[in-house]
Amino acid sequence: MSQPPFTLVGLDHIVFLVDDMPRAVQFYGQVLGCVPGYSYPALGMEQVWCGSALIVLWDITHPGATSAIPPVAGGRNVDHVCIATSPFAPAAMRSHLAAHGVAIDREATHGGARGVGHSFYIHDPFGNKLEVKGPAEYPDGR
């Protein structure tokens, strides 16, 4: 059987459709600590660095985003994106999110690419679900 002609490295980027770019940039910068990346003003697109990966914010109200508008109003094409973080104190995370007016949808201990760790599920201002997940707290058997 043929093997792919490449090696997987990890998450490169995710594209979120938004309808208020200043609000999106504020959320991803102030709440999650993302750093501004590339900007494509002709497309209505901003990118923010999330560690070594990119989150692409594409404003569907911008004339350059006509190809990004979903065929169903309010439709979504992503369930959630898991953002891997350094260790954090759950109480500190709760306080941080509350200070920014971000509701916690769910808090849990789940498995992921780095093992089983503590997660907070939140939504950005546009309804995109994010899992903010700390590193493994104990091995998951791998």
Order of alpha helices (4+ residues) and beta strands (2+ residues): beta-alpha-beta-beta-beta-beta-alpha-beta-beta-beta
